[in-house]
Amino acid sequence: MNHLPDMENTLTGSQSSHASLREVHSINPTQLMARIESYEGREKKGISDVRRTFCLFVTFDLLFVTLLWIIELNVNGGIENTLEKEVVQYDYYSSYFDIFLLAVFRFKVLILAYAVCRLRHWWAIALTTAVTSAFLLAKVILSKLFSQGAFGYVLPIISFILAWIETWFLDFKVLPQEAEEENRLLIVQDASERAALIPAGLSDGQFYSPPESEAGSEEEAEEKQDSEKPLLEL
C-alpha cells in the first residue's frame, strides 16, 4: 500500500516533464529569437523607458521649484535685491533659498544613482525623501514663511509632494517593471536553450505510453466461447 503514493508521484513527475517538453517544442524558434533580440535591444539602450520617465520627472522637480523660487524673487522686490537678501544674507527663518538647494540635492542624488549608476535599489530615493521631509517639517514649524504670503505655503508643500511622488513612482513602477522584464528575458532564454536540445524529428506521440495489450480481452472471449459450448450441446 505504501508503494502506491510513490508510483503516483513518479507518474505525475514524468507527465509534467513531458508536458513541459511539448510546450517548449511547440514554441516557434523565430518568435523566441525575436523576443530575445527585443530584450537585448532594451539592455543595449542602457536605460529603460520607465527609468527615463522617472529621470525626466526628477528634472521637472528641479525646474518647477526653481521657477517658483524665481517668481517669488520677482514678487518680493526684484530678483537682484531679493537674491542678495536670501542668498548673501541668508536667514533660515525667512529665506526660500534652502528649499531651492533641497531640490538641487534631490536632483543630483537621484540622477547620479538611477541614471548614471543605474541603481536597482530604493535606498537613494529613501535618503532624499527622508531628508526632504525632515527639513521641510522643521522649516515649517520653526520659520516665519507663513507670514510672507502665498509662497510661504506653496514652495514647502510642492517640494514635499514632489519628493513623495518620486518615491512612489520608483518603488511601484520603475523597479517592479524592470525586474519583470529581466525575469521575462531569463525565461525566454531558458526556453530557447531547452528547445534547441530537443531533436527536430521528435513528435508528441513519443511522449505517450503504448496502448494496452489486448491479451486479456482475447482470453475473456475464449472463456465465453467455452462456457457457451455445453449449452449448445444440450
N, C-alpha and C positions, 0 to 999 in steps of 0.2 A: 504493500500500500504506500510506503514511503517513497517508492520509486516513481509514482505517478506524477507528483508535482515537478520532479526533476525533468522527467520526459516532456511535460508540458512547457516548462521554461526553455528547454532546448529547442523544441519546435517553434516556439514564439520568437526566439532569438534568430533562428535561421530564416523564418518568414520575414522578419523585419529587415534583415540584411539583404535578402533577395529583393524586397520592395525598394530599398534604398538604391541598390544596383540598377534596378529597372528605371528608377526615377532619374538617376544620373545619366544612364544610357539614352533616355528619351530626350535629354536636353540637346538642342541644336548647337554644335560646336561653333558655328558662325555667331550665334547670339552670345555665347559665352565670351568669345574674343571681343565682340563689340562692347559688352559690358565691362570687361577688364580694361579695354582701351579708354573707355569713358572715365572710369575711376582713376586710371593712371594719369589721364589728362588733367583731372582736377588736382591731383597731387603735384603735377608739374607746375601748375599755376602758382603754387606756393601758399595761397591763402584761399579759403573757401568763400563762397558768396555771402553766407550768413555772417562770417567773421568780418568781411569787408563792410557789410552793412553796420555792424557794431562799431567799427573804427570810424565810419562816417558819422555815426551818432555821437561818438566821443568828440569828434571835431566840431560838430554842431553845438555841443555843450559849451565848449570854449568860446566859439564865435558868438553865441547867443548871450552869454554872460558878459562878454566884452562889449557887445553892442549896448546892453542895458547900462553898463557902467559908463560908457561914453555919453549916453543920453543923460544920465544922472549928472555927469560933469558939466554938460551944457546947461542943464536946467538950473544948477546952483551957482550961476555967475560966470560962465565961460570956462572953456577947457583949461587954459593956461593957469588961471588963478586957482581954480578948484583942484587941478592936478598938483600944483605946488603945495596946496594945503593938505591934500590927502596922502601924497607920497613923501614929499620932503619933510613936512611937519606931521608925520603920521601919528594918529591917535586911535588907539584900539576902540574906544568908546563911540567914535563918530565917523570913522573912515570906512569907505567901501573897498578900499584898495586890497585888503586882505581877502575879501571874497573873490576878487579877480585872481589873486595869486592862488587861491584854493582851486579854481577852475584850471589854471595852468598846471598845478600839481597833478590833478586828475588826468589831464591830457597827456602829460609826459609819462607818467607811470603806466597808464593803460596802453598807450601806443607802443611804448618800449616792450611791455610784457606780451601783448596779444597781437601786435603787428610785426615787430622786429624779431622778438624771440619766439613768437608763435606758441606761447604757453598754453597748456591744456589743463589748467587748474584754476580754482577760484580764489586763491589766496591774494592775488594782486587787487582784484576788484573788492575783496573784503577789506583790504587795508585802506583803499581810497574812500570807500563808503563809510567805514568806521571813523576815519579822521575827519571827513566832511561833516558827518552827523554830530560828532562831539564838538567840533569847533563852532558850527552854526548854533547849536543849542546853547553853548556857553556865551556866544556873542549876543544872541537874542536876550538872554537873561541879564547879562551884565552891562551891555552897551545902551546907548540912547538913540538907537536907529529909528524907533517908532515916532520920535518927536521931529523927524526930518522929512516927513511927507510920505508919499506912496512908495517911494523906492526903499524906505526902511522896512516895508513888508515884502515887496516884490523880489528883490535880489536874494534874500535868505531863503524864501520859500521856493523860488525857481531853482536855486542851486541844490537844495535838499531833494526836490522832486527828481531832477535830472540824475543825480547820483544814484538814487534808488531804482530809477528806470534802467540805467546801465547795468546795475546788479541783476535785476530781473531778466533782462534780455540775454545776458551772458549765461546765467545759470539755467534758464529754462529754454533757451533757443540755440545758442551757439554751441555749447559743449555737448548737449544731448544729440543734436543733429550731426555733428562731426563724428561722434562715437558711433552713431548708427550707420553712417556712410562707411566708416572704417570696417565695421563688422560685415557689412554687405560685400565689401571688396574681398575680405578674407573668405567668406562663404563661396563667392563666385570663383575665386582662385582654387579653393579646395575642390569644388565641383568639377572644374576643368581638369585638374590633375587626376581625379578619380575616373573621369570619363575617358581620359587618354589611356588608362591602364586596362580598360575593357576591350577585348578583341572586337574587331569590326563586324565579324560574322555572327556574334552572339545574339541569339533571339530570346524572346520572352518565354518560349516554350521550354527552354532548357532549365528554367527555374522551377518548373512544376514536377511533381513526383509522377512516376509512370502509373498507368492505370492498374487497378487491382486485378489480380489473376482471376480467371473465370473457372478455375478448377472446382471451387466449392459449388458453383451453380450446376456444373455437369454431374457431380456426384449426387446432388439432390434429384436431378432428372432421372438418373439410373435407379435410385431408390424408389422413386414414384412409379416407374415402369414395373419394377419387381413386385411392388405391392398391388398393382392392377392385374397381374397375370393370374393369381388364384381366383379372382372374381370372374375373369373371362372363362376359365375352365369350368366354373360352376354353371 
